[in-house]
Amino acid sequence: MRTSILITLLLLLTNCKGVSQEKEIAADDTTKKFKIQKTEAEWKAELTEAEYYVLRKAATETPFSSNLLDIKKKGTYVCAACDTPLFKSETKFDSGTGWPSFYKEIEGNVAYDVDYKIGYKRTEEHCATCGGHLGHVFDDGPAPTGERHCINGVALKFVAADNQ
């Protein structure tokens, strides 16, 4: 019985974790300067508390809490901090993890870094314009890329195609 409970807890805790997708990661990414630079006070003033902790402090939102999970319309998912287009709606899929998932980013608009925060290597994703933390990319997604960009919904805004 204890073993079953332990296994269940481990599965729940690793819901959005998998084998890290290898991406080109610059060795000096930790000191990278992004096009948009603001002080912590400026970010705090512009972002909601949840956006601030996810985008600026690399927190993770609660799974299944994002209102973006159920959006089926055509459009673009942009950075909640700077409006940089990050993912197209046609690359979104239901991964069952509780976070918006995409199989392909908009090239050049997402930056990558290595994250060891939970004890093993993962590929962390950032907005390439402002450096905001988005989530992680794994290699257990669907064709054609095999990637699953597991993104915090609070880090994104949806812009419907008819509003673009």
C-alpha positions in Angstrom: 0.0 0.0 0.0 2.8 2.4 0.9 4.5 1.6 -2.4 1.4 2.4 -4.4 1.0 5.7 -2.6 4.6 6.6 -3.1 4.4 5.8 -6.8 1.2 7.8 -7.2 2.8 10.8 -5.5 5.9 10.6 -7.7 3.8 10.4 -10.9 1.8 13.5 -9.8 5.0 15.4 -9.0 6.6 14.6 -12.4 3.5 15.4 -14.5 5.2 18.1 -16.7 8.7 16.5 -16.5 10.3 14.3 -19.0 13.6 13.7 -20.8 15.0 17.1 -21.8 14.9 18.0 -25.4 18.4 18.9 -26.7 18.3 22.5 -28.0 21.2 24.8 -28.9 22.0 26.5 -25.6 24.7 29.1 -25.5 27.2 28.5 -22.7 26.8 32.2 -21.6 23.0 32.2 -21.6 22.9 32.9 -17.8 24.4 36.3 -18.5 22.5 37.0 -21.7 21.2 40.5 -22.2 17.8 40.7 -23.6 16.4 43.4 -25.9 14.0 44.5 -23.1 15.7 45.3 -19.9 13.8 46.5 -16.8 14.4 46.7 -13.1 12.7 44.2 -10.7 10.5 47.2 -9.5 9.4 48.0 -13.1 8.5 44.3 -13.7 6.6 44.1 -10.4 4.6 47.3 -11.3 3.7 46.0 -14.8 2.9 42.3 -14.2 0.4 40.6 -12.0 1.7 38.8 -8.9 1.4 35.4 -10.7 3.0 36.7 -13.9 5.9 38.2 -12.0 6.7 35.0 -10.1 6.5 32.8 -13.2 8.1 35.2 -15.7 10.7 36.8 -13.5 11.3 34.2 -10.7 10.8 31.0 -12.8 7.9 29.7 -10.6 5.4 27.2 -12.0 1.7 27.8 -12.0 -0.7 25.2 -10.6 -1.5 22.6 -13.3 -5.0 22.8 -14.9 -5.4 26.4 -13.6 -4.8 28.2 -17.0 -7.8 29.6 -18.9 -5.7 29.1 -22.1 -6.0 25.3 -21.9 -9.5 25.3 -23.5 -8.9 27.8 -26.3 -9.4 26.2 -29.7 -9.5 29.4 -31.8 -6.9 30.4 -34.4 -4.3 32.9 -33.2 -1.0 33.5 -31.6 0.2 33.0 -28.0 2.4 36.0 -27.1 4.6 36.8 -24.1 2.5 38.2 -21.2 5.4 40.6 -20.4 6.3 42.0 -23.8 3.9 40.7 -26.4 6.5 38.8 -28.4 4.8 36.1 -30.6 5.9 32.8 -29.2 3.6 30.0 -30.4 1.0 29.6 -33.1 -2.4 28.0 -32.2 -2.0 25.4 -34.9 1.0 23.9 -33.0 -1.0 23.6 -29.7 -2.1 20.2 -28.5 -3.6 18.6 -25.4 -0.8 17.0 -23.6 -2.9 16.1 -20.5 -0.2 17.6 -18.3 -2.3 20.6 -17.2 -0.2 23.3 -18.9 -0.6 24.7 -22.4 1.6 22.6 -24.7 2.9 23.2 -28.2 5.0 21.1 -30.6 6.8 24.0 -32.1 7.9 27.5 -31.1 8.0 30.5 -33.4 11.7 30.3 -34.4 13.9 33.0 -33.0 11.4 34.2 -30.4 12.2 31.6 -27.7 15.6 31.3 -26.0 16.9 28.2 -24.2 18.9 27.5 -21.1 19.8 24.5 -18.9 17.9 24.1 -15.6 19.0 21.7 -12.8 16.5 23.1 -10.2 14.8 19.7 -9.6 18.0 17.7 -9.6 18.4 16.7 -13.3 19.0 18.5 -16.5 16.0 20.1 -18.3 15.8 22.6 -21.1 14.2 25.8 -19.9 12.5 28.2 -22.2 12.5 32.0 -22.1 11.1 34.8 -24.2 14.0 35.8 -26.4 13.0 39.5 -26.2 12.5 40.0 -22.4 14.0 36.9 -20.9 10.7 35.9 -19.2 10.6 32.3 -18.0 8.0 30.3 -20.0 8.4 26.7 -19.0 10.4 23.7 -20.4 10.7 21.7 -23.6 10.7 17.9 -23.6 11.1 15.3 -26.4 7.9 13.4 -25.7 5.6 15.5 -28.0 3.7 14.6 -31.2 4.9 14.7 -34.8 6.2 16.4 -36.7 8.8 17.7 -34.1 8.4 15.2 -31.2 8.7 18.2 -28.9 6.4 19.2 -26.0 6.8 22.8 -25.1 5.2 22.7 -21.6 4.4 26.4 -21.0 2.9 28.2 -18.0 -0.3 29.8 -19.2 0.2 32.8 -17.0 3.4 33.6 -19.1 1.2 33.8 -22.2 -1.6 35.9 -23.7 -3.7 34.7 -26.6 -4.3 37.0 -29.5 -7.1 35.7 -31.7 -6.4 35.7 -35.5 -9.3 38.1 -36.1 -7.5 40.6 -33.8 -4.1 40.5 -35.5 
